[in-house]
Amino acid sequence: MIPVPNKTDANALDAVRQEALDRWRSRHGVSGRASVGAMIEAASIAQLVATDEGPCFEPDAFGELVTFIAELPF
């Protein structure tokens, strides 16, 4: 698990999560399959894992989270 930066470094956390989201989208080809809003929401709450390539989301769990958020009725 990637340690969360302190609250004064919130922009760094956003950049890390954006990088992980970009990596996940490029590997899973989901640009048209899931709503951008659901992916952004999932990226804001999903757990990050450390890899040799940098921080990532666990692919299957993140995909399930995106689908769950996209299907919420509100």
Helices and strands as residue ranges (DSSP letters): G 7-9, H 10-28, H 36-45, E 48-51, E 54-57, H 59-70
